[in-house]
């Protein structure tokens, strides 16, 4: 799939015209009005909130983005560019991708926004269950390895603790439970080996999409995934007139991704990520030790990969150099 395809016919004249249109864009003039209903990414069921702050941030970010898109189009034989927009939950990446795509499309630069969330190996609730299983099983294993389970009642305490988490979304360990810190540390260590890796995400398939697009593919099969086990399918989309592909994804800076021309990172904090998950109801048990660990690990991965970004932006759209970003985080 997406390795055998027909290529578009493309001339230097086509490239020149695209670059002239791109150069002439007035982002403020073409930006959508706050509250306007505009196309978002291609993840079924995703909702994009176009507010005044998000529009202002995208407009402010656009000049830096345009400069790098121009260079990528100039270098690609088919006049194509792949942009990734990454950041934690609540960073505004989905909204920013939607607004930037809207501006480009309004200027005649056909742009398609794809969601990396379509390329997880499992549907969302199964993925969450898999993370929970990794955390809990390895947490219990760590307790055993630390010789804290000589008394079999420890396992009953752990199971009761997990059951309360399932029922209430949060639980406190029994007073004086020696196993608790070891259990959480073991779960976190296992999650670090699991999250954002090929164990969870189908990087090969998404890399094939990116490669085919950059190589001038006329049509590309795109993955679709809903929220139940029957909602899984593919769409064959015509890309013959598309110049820019925007990948909107938390993992847009991942070392497992290839072919990204313009990697963009939008800054967020663990507190903002946590608040966003609660507000969106993304996690049924958002206050559990598991979700706290996921947020902490995801933020650590994002921070680690920021040097891969060619554009670093605040949520307000201010562009930072890597040194400025490091100084900000050193405070």
N, C-alpha and C positions, 0 to 999 in steps of 0.2 A: 504494500500500500504506500502511495506517495513516493515511489522510487522509479516508477515507469510512467512517464507523462509526456505530453506534447508541450513544446515551448511556444511562447508568444513571439510574434514578429515585432521587433523594436528597433527604432533608428536613432541616430544621434539627434535628429530633428525633434523626435518625440521627447527625448531627454531634455533638450534645451528648452522646449516649451514648458515642460513640467517644472523645471528649475526656475524659469521666469515667473510662473504663477506662484510658486512657493515663496520666492523672494519678495513678491509684491503684497503678500498677505498683511492685512491690518487685523491683528487678532482681536482687538477690542471691538472693532466694527462687526466682525463675523461671529463673535461669541454668542451663545444662546442667552436668552433672558433668564434670570433666576426663576425657578419653578416651571420652566418650559419642559415639556415632555420630549426627550431626545433619546435616540438609540443608545444603549449601553453595550456591554460585552455580550458574548454569546452563551453565557451560562444560563440554562433555563431557570427562570424564577428569580433571578437577581434583580434587585431594585436599586436605582441610582437616584440620589437626592441632589438635584441641581440647585444649590443655594448661592446667595450673593458672594459669600466668602470663597466658595470653590471656583466660581467663575473668575473672580479677581485673581486668585492664585494661578489658575491655568493661563490667563492672559499674561501675567508677569513672567511665568516660566517659558512661554512660547518662544521668545527670541533665541534663547540658548538652545532650545530643542531644534528650531528651524536651522540654525547654523550647522548642527551635526547631521541633520537629515539631508541637507544640501550636499554635504561632503559624501555621505553614503550613497546617495543617488548618482552622484558624479562617478563614483568608483565602481558601481555595479553595472554590468553590461546590459541589464534589463531595466535600469532606472528604478531599482527597488531598494527599500530600506526596512529593516526590522528594528522596532523600538520595544524595549521592555520597561514597564513601569511597575516598580516594586515598593513595598513598605508594609508595615504591620497593619493589622485590622484597625480601622479608624484613622489611618494616615491620609485618606482621601484619594488613594491610587485609582480606585474604580471610577470615581467621579471625575478625576483629572483625565483619565484615559478617554472617558466619554466626551468630555468637553473639547479636548485637543483633537480627537477624531472628528467631532462636529465642525470645528474651525477648518480643518484640512479639507473635509468633504465639501464644505460650503465654498471653498476657494477652487474647487475643481481638481483637488488632489485626492483621488479615491483612496480611502483608508478603511481598513477592516480591523476591528478590535476583537481579539480572541481571549478567552479566559483560561488560564492555566489550570483552574480548578476542574475543568472537564477531563484532565488527564491523570487524575488519581486512579490507582488500581481498583479502588472500591468506592461505592456511593458514600455520601457523607456520614450517615449514621453507622455504616459498617466500618468506615475508616476510624471514627471515634471509638467504636468498640474495640478495634484492633489496637489502638493506642492504649486504651484502658487495660487490655489483656497484657500487653507488653509491660506496662507499669506495674500492675499488680503481681503478675507471676514472677517478675524479676525482683520486685520488692520482697516477696516471701522468700525467694531463693537467697537473697542477701541476708535475711534474718537467720536462715538455716546455716549459711556459710559462716556467720559470725557467732555461732554456737549460742544463740539466744532463744532457741526453740527446744531446749532440752525438756521443758515442761510442755506436754501436748496442749495444755489449755491456751498457750500462746496462739495457736492456730484458730481456736474458737474466738479469741479476742479480735484477731485480725478479720475474721469473717464477719463478726458482728459489726465491726467498724465499717467495713465495706458495704454491708447491707444498709447501715444508716446513711451512708453517702448516697447510695442508690435511691433511698426513699426521700431524703430531705435535701440533697444537694450539698450538704456539708456535714462533717462529723468531727468530734473531738475524741482523741484516743483515751483509753482508760487512764486515770491518774496514776502516774508512776510507771507507765508502760515503757520498759527499756527497749523494746523492739522498734518503737515508732520511728525514730530518726534514721535507723539503719534501713528500715523498710522504705522510707521516702527517698533516701540517698540511692538505694539500689534501683528503685523505679526510675529515678531521674537519669542515672547512668545508662540504663537500657534505652530510654527514650532518646537520649543523645545519639545513640547508634542507629536509631530507627527513623526519627523525624527527618523529613526533607531529603530523603535518600531514595535510590531506586527501589527500596523495599516498599515505599509508599506511592511513589510517583512514576508514571511511565515516561521518563525522560527521552527514551529512544523514539517513541512515537511523536512527541512534540518536536524533537530535533529534526525528524523527517519532514514535518510540516514546514519548519523554518527553512530547511535546506532546499526543499522543492520551490518554495516561494522565491528565495534569492536566486535560484537557478532558472527562473522564468517560466515555471509551470503555469499552464493555462487554467487547469482545474486541479483542486486539491480536496481530498477527503478530510473532513473535520469531525472530530469526535463530539458527541453530545451525551450528557449524563444528567439525569434528574435525581430525585430523592427516594426512589424505591427501586427494587431489583428488576422491574420490567422496563424502567426508563433508561434505556441505553441504545443508542443508534449512531449512525454517521450521516453526514450531509456532504454531497459533492458540490462544492461552490466554485463558481466561475471567478477567477482572479485575473482575467485577461486585461482588465483596465485598472487594476489595483497597484498603487505605487508604494503605499506604506502599510505595513502590518504591525499593529500594536499588540503586544502580549501583556496583559494585565494580570499580575500574579505576585503573591507574596514572595515566591521563590525566583523572581526575575533576575536575581544576581547569582544564582546557583552555579557552582563550578561544574555541575552536570549538564548545564545548558550550553549549546554551541550556536554560533551564527548570529548572535545579537550585535547589531551595529551601534545602537545607542542605548546603553543600559542606564536607566534613570532610577534614583532612589529618593523616596519622599520620607522625610524624617518623622518618626513618632516615638513615643515613650511607652514603657511597659504599662504605666498607669492608664494611658489613653487606649492602648490595646485592650486592656481588661475592661475598661468602661464601655468600649465599643461592643465587645462580646456580650456583655450584660444587656446593653440597650437593644441589640439586635436579636437577642434570644438565640444566639448562635449555638450555645452549649446549654443543654438542659440542666447540667450540674456544674455551672460555671465557677462555683466557689470551691470545688473539690481540690485536693492536693494534686490530682492529675492535671487539671486545667491550669492551675497555677504553675505547674512544672512545664507544661506545653508553652505557655506564654513566655516564661523565663528562657526556655531553650530557643524558641523562635526568635526572640529579641537578640539573644547571643549570636545566633547564626546571621541575622541581618547585620548586626554590628561588625561581625567578622568579615562579611562580604562587601561592606561599603566601599573599600578601595577598588572594587571592580567597576563601580559606577563611573560613567563619564560625565554625568550630571547629578549633583546632590542638591536637593531642594528642601526647604522647610515646608510645612503645611501651608504657609502663606504665599509660597511661590518664590521666595528669595533663594537665589542660587548661591551655594557655598563652595569654596575650594575644599579639597580634602584636608588641608592644614586648618582651615577655619572650622570645619566639622570636628576635627580632633581636639582643637582648643575648646570648643563648646562642650565636648564630652569630658574634658579633663577637669572641668569646674566642679 
